[in-house]
């Protein structure tokens, strides 16, 4: 077994250590390690470039996710969460359940149009959850009550799941629809994407009705009046 390509890992480690001291971009160390491993493994230079490029393309969704995290941190640092909480506290009709249900409808509408909002990380954590907690506090709720605040956090998370999961297949080009079509065709049952999307509409409507009852009546009453 050829152990020389493992030296690329050493290059990465050394590069990261030196990069911290001399302010070198960590990406340079990672790329250098990749080239060292490839060359020591006998790969042609152009093949190494192609391999790195293919890996970048295949993992682009993860790269977008990693870029999104510091972006969310910047918005929180500059008070976006506090501003949204302050705004919603002025709307007396707002309740945690109503806010959650409204977001469920918005999430369902966007996903049926093929628009991705990145859910929990991009919207719930910095926007929707603080708004729901602020509406609870504006109605005399105690944010120190962990049981109630955890219930509200779970409520907003559920609104994302209801809106996204039960409405995503209404979009004809959704990944789930394409998977279903492929499986059915392999089993000898060809079906149109539009037909599958139409079949998903009743499920989305049932989810919307259920969310209205669950968020605005069951959970709102539980948050406001206790555990009954």
Order of alpha helices (4+ residues) and beta strands (2+ residues): alpha-alpha-alpha-alpha-alpha-alpha-alpha-alpha-alpha-alpha-alpha
